[in-house]
């Protein structure tokens, strides 16, 4: 068992040796390497945005609704605020403008066929009804056939073979994943920031207002809960955001991904075993330890953020203080508190830094307390031969330098009103054991006004 005194050790020459308290990853920060620039050369630098192509820069843009699979829902803005519209028919897609869209991923990491062949998973009555309704119109039928043909071509199938497949097969077999799959995308409306004139001004989380980011977060949580409810074989839904190609994004257009899986990694199971032995582990080995080492840089009533340690990349960690362990059971105020903190971290990071946003929370079938927390990892260094051989990773920015970079930017952003009000640096309370996740996780049930499915019984613990 790793002790807290082993998490970070500074050597005489200044080398910082770190160990991740949850998975044992070993990381070194070597003096001098942190002075390398964190942004990367961009071939689009200096090129002006062609506003004549507004809304169609890529297939995710708002004028290309028919170039992606049928959407499951969209979030629109009207005179009453924000509204979610579900299961729009193809001929109604352009009647409203989606601030965010929820669509199936055309190329799934874990396919619908995986669930069908391994678990005998069948489409729900609701999914079948939605599928039948969508393809009952000429526009919907044409849309689905066009996207299926595109997918088959991209998969290497020749045009003659594609034409040999019946429309019935394409509509009622090949297209089933569009209506019942477990890999989805949450896509933002715009490709570029409306206030930028250069192609480097791609719209990122940092460009959203904190209200827009809150809506983005709530819309993602709604999809997360829905995936669990509609497939009883799902044990976890991983939620992540890859920003820029260096961080694994296929498109430099703001989006999140949700992928349903039927198990958990050994590293995760090992972490849960540690928590079973010490339910207060996330307080002691994460937030408390960060506070004792002056790594906490932002805090509000519902969340706390710090420069994390023991990661391959410079990492910002945001933890929910809620008693609830799962995002869908948080109150609107608690979600807003988390969203404001995530948004602030992205704003301090900036839109030109490749990064991954990773969500972690307690799965419904796990009996140990796990707080909802999010890691934002700056993908500014590339593991190479040294790491492969030694299994020791070189992280170019140590946690204190990372904290200083972020704090400086956050003070400026807060004074400009670009992030929500929050305490920064020395203003933070840093109260030990401020995370309440392990307080009676089975003693309280979340109140829901819309218990639409029996499986919500396990979702509200």
N, C-alpha and C positions, 0 to 999 in steps of 0.2 A: 504494500500500500504506500503510495506516494504521500509524503507529509507536506504541509503547506510551506515549510522552509525550503523545500526543494524546487518550488515552481519557477523561481527566477534566481539565478546566481550570477553575479558580476565578477569576472576574473580580473587579475591585476592589470592586464593590458587593455581592459575595457570591453572585452568580449562578453556579451550577455547570453547565458545559457538558460533556455526556458523549457519547461515541460508542461504540456497540456494536462490539467488535473482530471479531465474526464476520459481522454482516449490515449494518453501517454505519448503523444507526438513530441519529438525532440526538435527544438528550433534554436539556432544560434543567430545572434545579430553581431556582425563583425564591425569594429570601428571603421568609419570612412565610407562604407558602402551605402550608407543612408543619405549621402550627399548627392547621389545620382538623381537626375530629374525624374519625377513620377509620372509626367505626361509623356505621350508617345507622338512621334511624327505622324501627321495625318495627310495623305495625299490630297485631301479636299481643302487643305489650308489655303485661304485666300480666294477660293472660288465662291462666287455669289450664288445664292439660292435662285433658281429659276421659278419665280412665282407663277408663271403660266402653267406649271405642272402641279400647282397646289392641289393636295388631296389625292395625288396618284404617283407619289415618289416610289412607293413599293406596294406589294400586295396587301399590306396591313392598313393602308391609308383609307380615308373615309369615302373616297370615290370608287373604291374597289371592293365593295361589300360582296359582289358576286364572284370574286376571285379567291375567296376562302370558303371553307365548308359552311353549311347552314348554322347560323348562330343560335345559341341556346337562350341567351338573354342579352339585353343591352341596358345601359344606364343613360338616360337622357336628362337634359336640364330644361325646365319650363318655368312658367310664372309662379308655380308653387314650390319650386326648388328642384330636387332630383327625384326621378321616378324610374323604377325598374320595369321594363317591358319584356315579357317572355314569349318565346316561340313565335316570332314574327313570320308571316308568310313571305315568300320571295317578292311578291308584287308590292309589299309594303315597306321594304327595306329602306327605300329612299324618302319615305314620308317624314322621317325624323332623323336627327343627327345624333349619333351615339358618342357620348363622352368616353365611355368604355364599353367594349364588347366582350362577351364570353363565347368563344368558339372552340370546336374540337381541333386538336392538332392533326394536320393532314398526315404526318409521318410520326406515329406513336412510338414512344420508347417501349411501352408495354401495350401490346395490341389487344383489341377486343377478342381476337381469336385465342389469345393466351388464356383469357378468363373462360371462354367457352370450352376449350379443349381440356383445360386442367381442372375446371370446377363445374362444368356443365352449366355455366351461367347463361341465363336467358334474358332477353329484353323484357323490361317491365311493361305492364299494360300502358302506362303513361308514355313510355318511350315509343312503343309501337304506334300509339295514337298520334303522337307528335310527328313521327315519320310519315304515316299515312296522310295526315293533313297537309304536310309540306309538299309531298310529291303529287298530291291530288290536283294541284294547279299546273297549267302548262309551264309557267315561269319556274316553279319549284322543281318540276321534273327535269326541265332543261338545265337548271343550275346544278342539280345533283349529278346528272350524267356528265356534264362538262368537267366537274371537279374530279369525278371518278376516272374519267379518261385521262385527265392531267396526271393524276396519281399513278396510273398504270404506265403512262409514258415515262414518267420520272423514275419508275422502278425498273425500267429497261425492257418493257414489253413492246414488241413491234406493233405498228399500226394495224397490219392485217389480223393479228391475234386479238387486238383490242376490239376490232370490228366484229370478230366472230362471237364474242361474248354477248349474250342476250341482254336487252335492256332490263328484263325482269331480274336477272342475276345482279346487275350493277345497282339497281334501285333497292332490292330487298335483301341482298347479302353483302356485297362490297360496301354499300353505304351504311350498313348498320352501325358502324363505329361513329358515324356523325351524330347519332342520336342516343347511343348508349355506351360510348367509350369512356375511358378513365384518364385520358391525357388531354388537358384543356389549356387554353390560352386566355389571358385577360389582356386586351389590347387597348392602348390609349388612342385617342382620336387623331392627334397630329403627329407628323413626322419631324417637323422643325418647330422651334420656338417662334411664335408670331412676331416677337420683337427683334429677332436676329436676322441679319441680311447675308450671313455667310454660312456655307454648308457645314461648318464645324458646330453650328448652333442647333444640333439635334435635340429634340425635346426629351429630357430625361426627368427622373423623379425630382431632381433639384429645381427644374423649371416650373413644376406644379405649385399652385398656392397650397397652403396647409389645409384648406377646405377641400380642394380637389384631391389631395393626397388621402384625406380621410375617406372620401367617397370611393376612391380606388381601393383602399384597404377593406372597407365594408363590403364592397362588391366581390372582392377576392374571397373573403370569409364566407359569404353566401354560397359561392361555388364550392368551397372546401367542404362545407357541411352537406351540401347536396350530393356530392360524390360519395361520401360515406353512407348516406341514407339509401342511395339507389344501387349499391352493390354490397351485399352482406359479406362478401369474401375479402373485402378490402381491410387491411390491418393498419395501413398508414397512407396518408396522402402527403407527399413531399411538395412543398411550395417554395419556389425560388424565382429569382429574377437575374438574368444574365444581361449586363449592360455593356455593349460594344463587342465586336467580334473577338477581341483578345480575351474576353471573359466567357466565350462560348456562344454568343448570340448569333443566330442565323441571319437576323435582320437588325439593323441599327434603328429600330423603331420600338419605343417603350412598350414592354409587355412582361407579364408574369406567366409562369407555367405551373400547372398542378398535375402531378402524376400519381395515380393510385398504384400501390404495391401490396403484395400479399405477405410480406414479412419485413423483418428488420435486420440490419447488419449485426455482425458479432460485436463490433465496436459499440453500437447503440445498446445491445443487450448487456454488455459489460458495464456500461454507464448506469443502466437501470439497476444492475446488481449492487453497484456502489451506493446508489440512492436508497435501496432497500435496507442496507446496513446503517446508513446515515441520511435520513430524510431531509436534513437541513443542509445537504451538501452544496446546493446552488447558492445558498447564502454564504456559507463558510469559504468555499473554494472559488467563488466567482465574485459576487458583489462585495462581501466583507473584505476579502483579500485585495480587491481593487481599491477599496476605500483606504485601507491601511497603507497602500503603496501610492496614494495620491494619483490614481488613474481615472477616477470618476470625473467626467467633464460636463455632464448635464443631468438635470433631474426635474421632474414635475410631480404632481400628486399621484400619478398612476404608473410612472415608468422611470427608469434610471439607465444611464448610458455610461460606458467606460471604454478605455483603450484596452483591448483584451490581450492575452498572452498565450504562448504555446500554439500559435497557428503558423502555417506555412506562408501566409500573406499578412500584411498589416490588417488588423481586424477591429472593427467597432462593434461592441455588443450592446444590445438594448434588451432589458428585462422588464417584464410586466410585474408590478407589485401586487396584482390582484390575487385573491384567494382562489379564483377560478384558474384551472390549468389549461383551458382550451379556448382559442379565439372566439368560437361561436357562442360561448357562454359568458363572455365579457359584456358588461353594460356598454352603452354607447359612449359614456364618459371615459370608461377604461380603454375602449378601442381608440378613441380620439387621443387620449394621452399617449398611447403607444405610437399611433400614426404620426403625431406631432414630433415625437422623438426620432422616428425613422426618417421622416422628411427632413428634419434638421441635420441628421447625419449625412444624408445624400446632398443636401445643400452645401454643407461644409466640404464634402468630398469634391463636388464639382462634376460637370457633365463630361469632361474630357478624360476622366480616370476610369479605366475598365474595372468593373466590380461585380461581385455576386452578392445577392441578398438571399439569405437562407432562413426559413422559418423552422422553429423547433417547438414542440408542445407535447403534452401527454396523449398518446393514442388512446382511443376509447377502451381497449381491452387490457390496458396496463394498470396495475394496482398500486403503483408508486407515484408520489407527487412529482410533477415536472412543470416548472413555470413556462408559460409562453415566452420565448425569447427569440431574438433575431440577430443574426450575424451579418455584417456588411464587410466583405473582404475585398481589399484593393488588389487587383491582379496586375501588379507592377513589376513582378520578378518572375522569372521562368525557372522552375526546378530543372536541373541538368544532371551531368554525370556524378558530381560530388554527392548529391542527394540520393541518387539511385543506388550508389554503392554503400554509403554510410547509413542511410535512413535518417540522417540528420539534415534538417532543412535550413536554408539560409534565408532569413527574413531581413530585408535591408533596412527596415525602420523599427527601432525598439519602441515599446509601448509608451514611454515618456515623451519621446519625440513626436509620436503619433498624436498623443494627447495635446501637446503644445500646438501642433499644426491645426488641429480641429478647433481648439478653444479660441485661438486667434481669429479664425474665420467666423465662428459662431457669434462672438461679440459684435462683429461688424454686421452680420446678417440680422441679429436681433435688433440692433439700433436702427437698421433700415426697414424693419417690419417685415422681413422676408421669411422669417420663421415664427412659430407661435411663441408666446411668452413662456419662459422657463428659467430655472436657476442654472448658472454656469460656473464651473470651476470652484472657487472658494465659497461661492454662494450656496452650493449644494449642502444639504443636511448630512448626507452620508451616515444615516443612522444604521447601526449594525442590525442584521436580520430584518431588513425592511421588506423583503419579499415574503408574502403571506401564503404562497402557493401550497405549503404543507400543513395548513391549518384546517383540519376536518374536511378533507377533499370529498369524503362520502357523506358528510353530515349536512350538506346543504344541496338542494336541488335548484337549478336555474329555473326561473319562471318563464314560460313561453306562452305567447298569446296565439300561437299557430301550430299546435301539435298536429301536423298533417300526416304523420307516418308513425307506425308503432315503433320503428327503430329509434325514434328520438328518445325513447326511454333511456337508452344507454348513452345518448349524446348529451344528456342534461346533467350528468353527474359531475 
